[in-house]
Amino acid sequence: MRRHDYCEAASGTPRSTHHKQPYTTGMTTQNTHESAARAVTQRLQSLHRAGVTYLGKVKCEEIPSDQHSDALADIAREVAACTRCAALAKSRTQTVFGAGNPNARLVFCGEAPGADEDRQGIPFVGRAGKLLTDIIQNGMKLQREDIYILNILRCRPPGNRNPEPAEAANCREFLDRQLAAIQPEFICCLGAVAAQNLLDTTLSIGKLRGRFHDYNGIKVLCTYHPAYLLRNPAAKKPTWEDIQLLMAEMETP
């Protein structure tokens, strides 16, 4: 199935075959540009009200595979010295950059480090991390060393609360640069916070899961966070269905 046919089938909305008359094209283009400009302005105003003071520029140029590790190390040094979120920089034990194969086909993306991660400097090492490892090793027949794991934030929010919009925005440059350095084919977002931030959407995880989305040409699958599975074991079944969908698309055994 071709990509546009898959998207049509997934959304349930047929592609339009209607063509506007030539004399209306100019007006339609102008209106589209004006609408886009208003959307950008509203987004910037929203970020400003949330306290965002920095928007980084990410160069999405291709990095040779033998330079992925060096590129990640450069970004990690910047992250370690980051103080954009003053409260988080003050309360953290250390930053939690990410871990795994710098040339991974698959990246798992969570929301933020917890207490265990803050102490060890490695993502997903607590109880939720053990469950994720079980999914990777026993479910997907892969090793953690085969994939890469990171979070929306690289500092632990106090009390393990959800990241605030300003915090996620301040850390977005690092997220985008990490993904640009790794150049994965697939991203699996764990939980609503990760999915909504990466895809810039307000849809619930229930509406996002079960199908693929796009991030800069990378296929994105969303599923429940392992911590949620620990609290709600019944959600393990749909999560396994999502993982099977991911494995089929990756063509893994």
MIDOSE-1310 file (N, C-alpha, C; in nm, 2 decimals, decimal comma, always signed):
residues 253
mrrh	+0,08/-0,12/+0,00/+0,00/+0,00/+0,00/+0,09/+0,12/+0,00; +0,06/+0,22/-0,09/+0,13/+0,34/-0,09/+0,11/+0,43/+0,03; +0,20/+0,52/+0,06/+0,19/+0,59/+0,18/+0,06/+0,68/+0,19; +0,03/+0,75/+0,08/-0,09/+0,83/+0,08/-0,22/+0,74/+0,09
dyce	-0,22/+0,62/+0,04/-0,33/+0,53/+0,05/-0,34/+0,49/+0,19; -0,23/+0,46/+0,26/-0,23/+0,42/+0,40/-0,29/+0,53/+0,49; -0,25/+0,65/+0,46/-0,30/+0,76/+0,54/-0,45/+0,78/+0,52; -0,49/+0,76/+0,40/-0,63/+0,78/+0,37/-0,71/+0,67/+0,44
aasg	-0,66/+0,54/+0,44/-0,73/+0,44/+0,51/-0,73/+0,46/+0,66; -0,62/+0,51/+0,71/-0,61/+0,53/+0,86/-0,71/+0,63/+0,91; -0,72/+0,74/+0,83/-0,80/+0,85/+0,87/-0,95/+0,83/+0,84; -0,98/+0,75/+0,74/-1,11/+0,73/+0,70/-1,17/+0,84/+0,61
tprs	-1,08/+0,93/+0,57/-1,12/+1,05/+0,49/-1,06/+1,04/+0,35; -1,15/+1,03/+0,25/-1,09/+1,02/+0,11/-1,03/+1,14/+0,07; -0,93/+1,13/-0,01/-0,86/+1,25/-0,07/-0,95/+1,32/-0,17; -0,95/+1,45/-0,16/-1,04/+1,53/-0,24/-1,00/+1,52/-0,39
thhk	-1,10/+1,51/-0,48/-1,07/+1,52/-0,62/-1,12/+1,65/-0,68; -1,17/+1,74/-0,59/-1,22/+1,86/-0,64/-1,11/+1,96/-0,67; -1,12/+2,03/-0,78/-1,02/+2,13/-0,82/-1,08/+2,26/-0,83; -1,02/+2,36/-0,77/-1,08/+2,50/-0,78/-1,06/+2,56/-0,91
qpyt	-1,14/+2,65/-0,95/-1,13/+2,72/-1,08/-1,01/+2,81/-1,07; -0,94/+2,83/-1,19/-0,82/+2,91/-1,19/-0,83/+3,05/-1,13; -0,95/+3,11/-1,15/-0,96/+3,25/-1,10/-0,96/+3,26/-0,95; -0,99/+3,15/-0,88/-0,99/+3,16/-0,73/-0,86/+3,12/-0,67
tgmt	-0,76/+3,07/-0,75/-0,64/+3,02/-0,69/-0,56/+3,12/-0,61; -0,55/+3,24/-0,67/-0,47/+3,34/-0,61/-0,53/+3,38/-0,47; -0,66/+3,40/-0,47/-0,72/+3,43/-0,34/-0,71/+3,32/-0,24; -0,72/+3,20/-0,28/-0,71/+3,08/-0,19/-0,57/+3,08/-0,13
tqnt	-0,46/+3,10/-0,22/-0,33/+3,10/-0,17/-0,30/+3,21/-0,07; -0,36/+3,33/-0,10/-0,34/+3,44/+0,00/-0,40/+3,41/+0,13; -0,53/+3,36/+0,12/-0,59/+3,32/+0,25/-0,52/+3,22/+0,33; -0,46/+3,12/+0,26/-0,39/+3,02/+0,32/-0,26/+3,07/+0,39
hesa	-0,19/+3,17/+0,32/-0,08/+3,23/+0,38/-0,11/+3,31/+0,51; -0,22/+3,38/+0,50/-0,27/+3,46/+0,61/-0,31/+3,38/+0,73; -0,37/+3,26/+0,70/-0,41/+3,17/+0,80/-0,29/+3,11/+0,87; -0,19/+3,07/+0,79/-0,07/+3,02/+0,85/+0,01/+3,12/+0,93
arav	+0,01/+3,25/+0,89/+0,08/+3,35/+0,96/+0,01/+3,37/+1,10; -0,13/+3,37/+1,10/-0,20/+3,39/+1,22/-0,17/+3,27/+1,32; -0,16/+3,15/+1,26/-0,14/+3,03/+1,35/+0,00/+3,04/+1,41; +0,10/+3,09/+1,33/+0,24/+3,10/+1,39/+0,24/+3,21/+1,50
tqrl	+0,17/+3,32/+1,47/+0,17/+3,43/+1,57/+0,10/+3,38/+1,70; -0,01/+3,31/+1,69/-0,08/+3,26/+1,81/+0,01/+3,17/+1,88; +0,08/+3,08/+1,81/+0,17/+2,99/+1,88/+0,28/+3,06/+1,95; +0,34/+3,16/+1,89/+0,45/+3,23/+1,96/+0,40/+3,31/+2,08
qslh	+0,28/+3,37/+2,07/+0,22/+3,44/+2,18/+0,19/+3,34/+2,29; +0,14/+3,22/+2,26/+0,12/+3,12/+2,36/+0,24/+3,08/+2,43; +0,35/+3,06/+2,36/+0,48/+3,02/+2,42/+0,53/+3,13/+2,51; +0,51/+3,26/+2,46/+0,56/+3,37/+2,54/+0,48/+3,38/+2,68
ragv	+0,35/+3,36/+2,67/+0,27/+3,36/+2,79/+0,31/+3,25/+2,89; +0,36/+3,13/+2,83/+0,40/+3,02/+2,91/+0,54/+3,04/+2,97; +0,61/+3,15/+2,93/+0,74/+3,18/+2,99/+0,86/+3,13/+2,91; +0,83/+3,09/+2,78/+0,94/+3,05/+2,69/+1,03/+3,17/+2,65
tylg	+1,15/+3,16/+2,68/+1,25/+3,27/+2,65/+1,35/+3,23/+2,54; +1,34/+3,11/+2,49/+1,44/+3,06/+2,39/+1,38/+2,97/+2,29; +1,40/+2,99/+2,17/+1,37/+2,90/+2,06/+1,49/+2,87/+1,98; +1,54/+2,75/+1,98/+1,66/+2,72/+1,91/+1,63/+2,69/+1,76
kvkc	+1,74/+2,70/+1,68/+1,73/+2,66/+1,54/+1,80/+2,53/+1,52; +1,73/+2,43/+1,46/+1,79/+2,30/+1,44/+1,82/+2,28/+1,29; +1,95/+2,25/+1,26/+1,99/+2,22/+1,12/+1,96/+2,07/+1,10; +1,87/+2,04/+1,01/+1,84/+1,91/+0,98/+1,92/+1,85/+0,86
eeip	+2,05/+1,88/+0,86/+2,13/+1,82/+0,76/+2,17/+1,68/+0,80; +2,19/+1,60/+0,70/+2,23/+1,46/+0,73/+2,37/+1,45/+0,78; +2,38/+1,36/+0,89/+2,51/+1,34/+0,95/+2,56/+1,20/+0,91; +2,68/+1,19/+0,87/+2,74/+1,06/+0,83/+2,72/+0,96/+0,95
sdqh	+2,69/+0,83/+0,93/+2,67/+0,74/+1,04/+2,78/+0,72/+1,13; +2,91/+0,74/+1,08/+3,02/+0,73/+1,17/+3,04/+0,85/+1,26; +2,96/+0,95/+1,24/+2,97/+1,08/+1,32/+2,85/+1,10/+1,42; +2,76/+1,00/+1,42/+2,64/+1,01/+1,51/+2,68/+1,02/+1,65
sdal	+2,78/+0,94/+1,70/+2,82/+0,94/+1,83/+2,88/+1,07/+1,87; +2,97/+1,12/+1,79/+3,04/+1,25/+1,82/+2,93/+1,36/+1,83; +2,84/+1,36/+1,74/+2,73/+1,47/+1,74/+2,65/+1,46/+1,87; +2,62/+1,34/+1,91/+2,54/+1,33/+2,03/+2,63/+1,37/+2,15
adia	+2,76/+1,34/+2,15/+2,84/+1,38/+2,26/+2,85/+1,54/+2,27; +2,85/+1,60/+2,16/+2,86/+1,75/+2,16/+2,73/+1,81/+2,22; +2,61/+1,75/+2,18/+2,49/+1,80/+2,23/+2,48/+1,77/+2,38; +2,53/+1,65/+2,42/+2,52/+1,61/+2,57/+2,60/+1,71/+2,65
reva	+2,71/+1,76/+2,60/+2,79/+1,86/+2,68/+2,71/+1,99/+2,69; +2,64/+2,03/+2,59/+2,56/+2,15/+2,60/+2,44/+2,13/+2,70; +2,38/+2,01/+2,70/+2,27/+1,98/+2,79/+2,32/+1,98/+2,93; +2,44/+1,93/+2,96/+2,49/+1,92/+3,10/+2,51/+2,06/+3,16
actr	+2,53/+2,16/+3,07/+2,56/+2,30/+3,12/+2,43/+2,38/+3,11; +2,32/+2,33/+3,07/+2,20/+2,41/+3,04/+2,14/+2,46/+3,17; +2,09/+2,58/+3,16/+2,02/+2,64/+3,28/+1,90/+2,72/+3,23; +1,84/+2,68/+3,11/+1,73/+2,75/+3,06/+1,61/+2,74/+3,15
caal	+1,59/+2,63/+3,21/+1,49/+2,61/+3,32/+1,56/+2,62/+3,45; +1,56/+2,74/+3,51/+1,64/+2,77/+3,63/+1,60/+2,68/+3,74; +1,47/+2,65/+3,76/+1,43/+2,57/+3,88/+1,47/+2,43/+3,86; +1,46/+2,37/+3,74/+1,51/+2,24/+3,72/+1,66/+2,22/+3,72
aksr	+1,73/+2,32/+3,67/+1,87/+2,32/+3,68/+1,92/+2,32/+3,82; +1,85/+2,39/+3,91/+1,89/+2,40/+4,05/+1,86/+2,27/+4,13; +1,75/+2,20/+4,09/+1,70/+2,09/+4,17/+1,76/+1,96/+4,12; +1,81/+1,95/+4,00/+1,85/+1,82/+3,94/+1,98/+1,78/+4,01
tqtv	+2,00/+1,65/+4,01/+2,13/+1,59/+4,05/+2,22/+1,59/+3,93; +2,17/+1,56/+3,82/+2,24/+1,57/+3,69/+2,14/+1,56/+3,58; +2,18/+1,60/+3,46/+2,10/+1,58/+3,34/+2,09/+1,44/+3,30; +1,98/+1,40/+3,23/+1,96/+1,27/+3,18/+1,95/+1,28/+3,03
fgag	+2,06/+1,26/+2,95/+2,06/+1,30/+2,81/+1,99/+1,19/+2,73; +2,03/+1,07/+2,74/+1,98/+0,96/+2,66/+2,08/+0,85/+2,66; +2,04/+0,73/+2,61/+2,13/+0,62/+2,61/+2,09/+0,52/+2,50; +2,20/+0,45/+2,45/+2,17/+0,35/+2,35/+2,26/+0,36/+2,23
npna	+2,21/+0,30/+2,12/+2,29/+0,29/+1,99/+2,27/+0,42/+1,92; +2,38/+0,49/+1,89/+2,37/+0,62/+1,82/+2,33/+0,61/+1,67; +2,33/+0,48/+1,62/+2,28/+0,46/+1,49/+2,15/+0,37/+1,49; +2,08/+0,38/+1,60/+1,96/+0,30/+1,61/+1,85/+0,33/+1,51
rlvf	+1,78/+0,22/+1,46/+1,67/+0,23/+1,38/+1,55/+0,28/+1,45; +1,54/+0,25/+1,59/+1,43/+0,27/+1,67/+1,47/+0,36/+1,79; +1,39/+0,46/+1,82/+1,41/+0,54/+1,94/+1,28/+0,54/+2,02; +1,30/+0,51/+2,15/+1,18/+0,52/+2,25/+1,19/+0,66/+2,31
cgea	+1,08/+0,73/+2,32/+1,08/+0,86/+2,38/+0,98/+0,87/+2,49; +1,03/+0,90/+2,61/+0,94/+0,91/+2,73/+0,92/+1,06/+2,76; +0,87/+1,09/+2,88/+0,84/+1,23/+2,91/+0,95/+1,30/+2,99; +1,00/+1,24/+3,09/+1,10/+1,31/+3,17/+1,17/+1,21/+3,27
pgad	+1,29/+1,24/+3,32/+1,35/+1,15/+3,41/+1,28/+1,15/+3,55; +1,28/+1,03/+3,62/+1,23/+1,02/+3,75/+1,35/+1,02/+3,85; +1,32/+0,98/+3,97/+1,42/+0,99/+4,08/+1,53/+0,90/+4,05; +1,51/+0,77/+4,01/+1,61/+0,68/+3,98/+1,70/+0,73/+3,86
edrq	+1,64/+0,78/+3,76/+1,71/+0,84/+3,64/+1,79/+0,96/+3,68; +1,74/+1,04/+3,77/+1,81/+1,16/+3,81/+1,94/+1,12/+3,89; +1,93/+1,01/+3,97/+2,05/+0,96/+4,04/+2,15/+0,90/+3,95; +2,11/+0,82/+3,85/+2,20/+0,75/+3,77/+2,24/+0,81/+3,64
gipf	+2,16/+0,91/+3,60/+2,19/+0,98/+3,47/+2,16/+0,90/+3,35; +2,07/+0,80/+3,36/+2,03/+0,71/+3,25/+1,88/+0,70/+3,25; +1,82/+0,71/+3,13/+1,67/+0,71/+3,12/+1,62/+0,57/+3,14; +1,50/+0,56/+3,20/+1,43/+0,44/+3,22/+1,51/+0,33/+3,29
vgra	+1,54/+0,36/+3,42/+1,61/+0,26/+3,50/+1,53/+0,21/+3,62; +1,42/+0,27/+3,65/+1,34/+0,24/+3,76/+1,24/+0,12/+3,73; +1,13/+0,11/+3,80/+1,04/+0,00/+3,77/+0,98/+0,01/+3,63; +0,95/+0,13/+3,59/+0,90/+0,15/+3,45/+1,00/+0,11/+3,35
gkll	+1,13/+0,14/+3,38/+1,24/+0,10/+3,29/+1,26/-0,05/+3,28; +1,24/-0,12/+3,39/+1,25/-0,26/+3,39/+1,14/-0,32/+3,30; +1,02/-0,26/+3,30/+0,91/-0,31/+3,22/+0,94/-0,28/+3,07; +1,00/-0,16/+3,05/+1,03/-0,13/+2,91/+1,14/-0,23/+2,86
tdii	+1,24/-0,26/+2,94/+1,34/-0,35/+2,90/+1,28/-0,49/+2,87; +1,18/-0,53/+2,95/+1,11/-0,66/+2,92/+1,04/-0,65/+2,78; +0,98/-0,54/+2,75/+0,91/-0,52/+2,62/+1,01/-0,54/+2,51; +1,12/-0,47/+2,53/+1,23/-0,47/+2,42/+1,29/-0,61/+2,40
qngm	+1,33/-0,67/+2,52/+1,40/-0,80/+2,51/+1,31/-0,92/+2,49; +1,21/-0,93/+2,57/+1,12/-1,05/+2,56/+1,01/-1,04/+2,45; +0,97/-0,91/+2,43/+0,86/-0,89/+2,34/+0,92/-0,87/+2,19; +1,01/-0,78/+2,18/+1,06/-0,75/+2,05/+1,19/-0,83/+2,01
klqr	+1,24/-0,90/+2,11/+1,36/-0,98/+2,08/+1,48/-0,90/+2,04; +1,49/-0,78/+2,10/+1,60/-0,69/+2,08/+1,67/-0,67/+2,21; +1,78/-0,59/+2,21/+1,85/-0,55/+2,33/+1,84/-0,40/+2,35; +1,85/-0,35/+2,47/+1,85/-0,21/+2,49/+1,96/-0,14/+2,41
ediy	+2,07/-0,22/+2,39/+2,19/-0,16/+2,32/+2,16/-0,15/+2,17; +2,05/-0,21/+2,12/+2,01/-0,20/+1,98/+1,94/-0,07/+1,95; +1,87/-0,02/+2,05/+1,78/+0,10/+2,03/+1,84/+0,22/+2,11; +1,77/+0,33/+2,10/+1,81/+0,45/+2,18/+1,69/+0,50/+2,26
ilni	+1,71/+0,54/+2,38/+1,61/+0,59/+2,47/+1,64/+0,73/+2,51; +1,53/+0,82/+2,51/+1,55/+0,96/+2,55/+1,41/+1,00/+2,60; +1,41/+1,13/+2,65/+1,29/+1,19/+2,70/+1,26/+1,33/+2,64; +1,14/+1,38/+2,66/+1,11/+1,51/+2,62/+1,19/+1,61/+2,70
lrcr	+1,21/+1,59/+2,84/+1,30/+1,67/+2,92/+1,42/+1,59/+2,96; +1,53/+1,67/+2,99/+1,65/+1,61/+3,03/+1,68/+1,64/+3,17; +1,59/+1,70/+3,24/+1,60/+1,72/+3,39/+1,47/+1,67/+3,45; +1,49/+1,62/+3,58/+1,37/+1,57/+3,65/+1,29/+1,68/+3,70
ppgn	+1,16/+1,68/+3,67/+1,07/+1,78/+3,73/+1,04/+1,74/+3,88; +1,03/+1,84/+3,97/+1,01/+1,81/+4,11/+0,88/+1,73/+4,13; +0,90/+1,62/+4,21/+0,78/+1,54/+4,24/+0,74/+1,45/+4,13; +0,82/+1,44/+4,02/+0,78/+1,37/+3,90/+0,66/+1,42/+3,83
rnpe	+0,63/+1,55/+3,85/+0,51/+1,60/+3,78/+0,54/+1,61/+3,63; +0,43/+1,63/+3,55/+0,45/+1,64/+3,41/+0,53/+1,76/+3,37; +0,60/+1,76/+3,26/+0,67/+1,88/+3,21/+0,58/+1,99/+3,19; +0,62/+2,11/+3,22/+0,54/+2,23/+3,19/+0,57/+2,27/+3,04
paea	+0,47/+2,34/+2,98/+0,50/+2,38/+2,84/+0,62/+2,46/+2,82; +0,66/+2,55/+2,91/+0,78/+2,63/+2,89/+0,90/+2,54/+2,90; +0,90/+2,44/+2,99/+1,01/+2,35/+3,00/+1,03/+2,26/+2,88; +0,92/+2,21/+2,83/+0,93/+2,13/+2,71/+0,98/+2,21/+2,59
ancr	+0,93/+2,33/+2,58/+0,98/+2,42/+2,47/+1,13/+2,45/+2,48; +1,17/+2,48/+2,61/+1,32/+2,51/+2,63/+1,40/+2,39/+2,59; +1,35/+2,27/+2,61/+1,43/+2,15/+2,58/+1,41/+2,09/+2,44; +1,32/+2,15/+2,37/+1,28/+2,10/+2,23/+1,40/+2,10/+2,14
efld	+1,48/+2,20/+2,14/+1,60/+2,21/+2,05/+1,69/+2,09/+2,07; +1,71/+2,05/+2,20/+1,80/+1,93/+2,22/+1,73/+1,80/+2,17; +1,60/+1,79/+2,19/+1,53/+1,67/+2,14/+1,54/+1,66/+1,99; +1,52/+1,77/+1,92/+1,52/+1,77/+1,78/+1,66/+1,74/+1,73
rqla	+1,76/+1,80/+1,79/+1,90/+1,78/+1,75/+1,95/+1,63/+1,78; +1,90/+1,58/+1,89/+1,93/+1,44/+1,92/+1,88/+1,35/+1,81; +1,75/+1,37/+1,78/+1,69/+1,28/+1,67/+1,75/+1,30/+1,54; +1,79/+1,43/+1,51/+1,86/+1,46/+1,38/+2,00/+1,39/+1,38
aiqp	+2,06/+1,38/+1,49/+2,19/+1,31/+1,50/+2,18/+1,16/+1,48; +2,08/+1,10/+1,54/+2,06/+0,96/+1,54/+2,00/+0,91/+1,40; +1,91/+0,99/+1,35/+1,84/+0,96/+1,22/+1,78/+0,83/+1,22; +1,69/+0,80/+1,32/+1,62/+0,67/+1,33/+1,51/+0,66/+1,22
efic	+1,47/+0,54/+1,19/+1,36/+0,52/+1,10/+1,22/+0,52/+1,17; +1,23/+0,49/+1,31/+1,11/+0,48/+1,38/+1,13/+0,54/+1,52; +1,02/+0,60/+1,57/+1,01/+0,66/+1,71/+0,89/+0,60/+1,77; +0,90/+0,55/+1,90/+0,79/+0,50/+1,97/+0,77/+0,59/+2,09
clga	+0,66/+0,67/+2,09/+0,64/+0,76/+2,20/+0,56/+0,69/+2,31; +0,62/+0,70/+2,44/+0,56/+0,63/+2,55/+0,48/+0,73/+2,63; +0,35/+0,72/+2,62/+0,26/+0,80/+2,70/+0,22/+0,93/+2,63; +0,11/+0,99/+2,68/+0,05/+1,11/+2,62/+0,15/+1,23/+2,62
vaaq	+0,22/+1,25/+2,73/+0,31/+1,37/+2,73/+0,41/+1,36/+2,62; +0,48/+1,25/+2,60/+0,58/+1,23/+2,50/+0,51/+1,25/+2,36; +0,40/+1,19/+2,34/+0,34/+1,19/+2,21/+0,29/+1,33/+2,17; +0,22/+1,39/+2,27/+0,17/+1,53/+2,24/+0,28/+1,63/+2,22
nlld	+0,39/+1,62/+2,29/+0,50/+1,72/+2,27/+0,57/+1,69/+2,14; +0,60/+1,57/+2,11/+0,68/+1,54/+1,99/+0,59/+1,58/+1,86; +0,47/+1,54/+1,86/+0,38/+1,56/+1,75/+0,31/+1,69/+1,75; +0,32/+1,77/+1,86/+0,26/+1,90/+1,87/+0,11/+1,89/+1,85
ttls	+0,05/+1,80/+1,93/-0,10/+1,78/+1,92/-0,16/+1,77/+2,06; -0,29/+1,79/+2,07/-0,36/+1,78/+2,20/-0,44/+1,65/+2,20; -0,43/+1,57/+2,10/-0,51/+1,44/+2,10/-0,47/+1,35/+2,22; -0,56/+1,27/+2,27/-0,53/+1,18/+2,38/-0,45/+1,06/+2,32
igkl	-0,38/+0,99/+2,41/-0,30/+0,88/+2,37/-0,39/+0,77/+2,31; -0,51/+0,76/+2,36/-0,61/+0,67/+2,31/-0,64/+0,69/+2,16; -0,64/+0,82/+2,12/-0,67/+0,85/+1,98/-0,55/+0,85/+1,90; -0,43/+0,86/+1,96/-0,30/+0,86/+1,88/-0,25/+0,72/+1,86
rgrf	-0,28/+0,63/+1,95/-0,22/+0,49/+1,94/-0,28/+0,41/+1,83; -0,22/+0,30/+1,79/-0,28/+0,21/+1,69/-0,25/+0,25/+1,54; -0,18/+0,36/+1,52/-0,15/+0,40/+1,38/-0,02/+0,48/+1,38; +0,04/+0,50/+1,26/+0,16/+0,57/+1,25/+0,14/+0,72/+1,22
hdyn	+0,23/+0,80/+1,27/+0,23/+0,94/+1,25/+0,36/+0,98/+1,19; +0,38/+1,11/+1,16/+0,51/+1,15/+1,09/+0,58/+1,26/+1,17; +0,71/+1,24/+1,19/+0,79/+1,35/+1,25/+0,91/+1,36/+1,16; +0,92/+1,47/+1,08/+1,03/+1,49/+0,99/+1,07/+1,37/+0,90
gikv	+0,97/+1,30/+0,85/+0,99/+1,18/+0,77/+1,01/+1,05/+0,84; +1,01/+1,06/+0,98/+1,03/+0,94/+1,06/+0,89/+0,89/+1,10; +0,87/+0,76/+1,10/+0,75/+0,70/+1,14/+0,74/+0,69/+1,29; +0,63/+0,74/+1,34/+0,61/+0,76/+1,49/+0,49/+0,67/+1,53
lcty	+0,51/+0,58/+1,63/+0,40/+0,51/+1,69/+0,39/+0,55/+1,83; +0,27/+0,57/+1,88/+0,24/+0,61/+2,02/+0,17/+0,50/+2,09; +0,21/+0,48/+2,22/+0,15/+0,37/+2,30/+0,16/+0,42/+2,45; +0,11/+0,34/+2,54/+0,10/+0,37/+2,68/+0,24/+0,37/+2,74
hpay	+0,25/+0,45/+2,84/+0,38/+0,46/+2,92/+0,39/+0,34/+3,01; +0,51/+0,28/+3,02/+0,53/+0,16/+3,11/+0,48/+0,19/+3,25; +0,50/+0,32/+3,30/+0,45/+0,35/+3,44/+0,30/+0,33/+3,45; +0,23/+0,37/+3,34/+0,08/+0,35/+3,33/+0,04/+0,21/+3,34
llrn	+0,12/+0,12/+3,27/+0,10/-0,02/+3,27/+0,11/-0,08/+3,40; +0,20/-0,03/+3,48/+0,22/-0,08/+3,62/+0,10/-0,05/+3,71; +0,03/+0,06/+3,68/-0,09/+0,10/+3,75/-0,21/+0,04/+3,69; -0,21/+0,01/+3,57/-0,33/-0,04/+3,49/-0,29/-0,16/+3,41
paak	-0,27/-0,28/+3,46/-0,23/-0,40/+3,39/-0,31/-0,43/+3,27; -0,44/-0,39/+3,27/-0,53/-0,42/+3,16/-0,48/-0,35/+3,03; -0,40/-0,24/+3,04/-0,36/-0,17/+2,93/-0,24/-0,24/+2,86; -0,19/-0,35/+2,92/-0,08/-0,42/+2,86/-0,12/-0,49/+2,72
kptw	-0,24/-0,53/+2,71/-0,29/-0,59/+2,59/-0,28/-0,50/+2,47; -0,35/-0,38/+2,48/-0,34/-0,28/+2,37/-0,20/-0,24/+2,34; -0,12/-0,23/+2,45/+0,02/-0,19/+2,43/+0,10/-0,29/+2,35; +0,07/-0,42/+2,38/+0,14/-0,53/+2,30/+0,09/-0,52/+2,15
ediq	-0,03/-0,49/+2,13/-0,08/-0,48/+2,00/-0,01/-0,37/+1,92; +0,02/-0,25/+1,99/+0,10/-0,15/+1,93/+0,24/-0,19/+1,90; +0,30/-0,26/+1,99/+0,44/-0,31/+1,97/+0,44/-0,41/+1,85; +0,34/-0,49/+1,84/+0,33/-0,58/+1,73/+0,32/-0,51/+1,59
llma	+0,24/-0,40/+1,60/+0,23/-0,32/+1,48/+0,37/-0,26/+1,44; +0,44/-0,21/+1,54/+0,57/-0,15/+1,52/+0,67/-0,26/+1,47; +0,67/-0,38/+1,52/+0,75/-0,48/+1,48/+0,73/-0,52/+1,33; +0,60/-0,52/+1,30/+0,56/-0,56/+1,16/+0,61/-0,45/+1,06
emet	+0,60/-0,33/+1,10/+0,65/-0,22/+1,01/+0,80/-0,22/+1,00; +0,87/-0,26/+1,11/+1,01/-0,27/+1,11/+1,06/-0,39/+1,04; +0,97/-0,49/+1,02/+1,00/-0,62/+0,97/+1,10/-0,69/+1,05; +1,08/-0,69/+1,18/+1,16/-0,77/+1,28/+1,09/-0,90/+1,30
p	+1,17/-1,01/+1,34/+1,11/-1,14/+1,35/+1,00/-1,14/+1,46
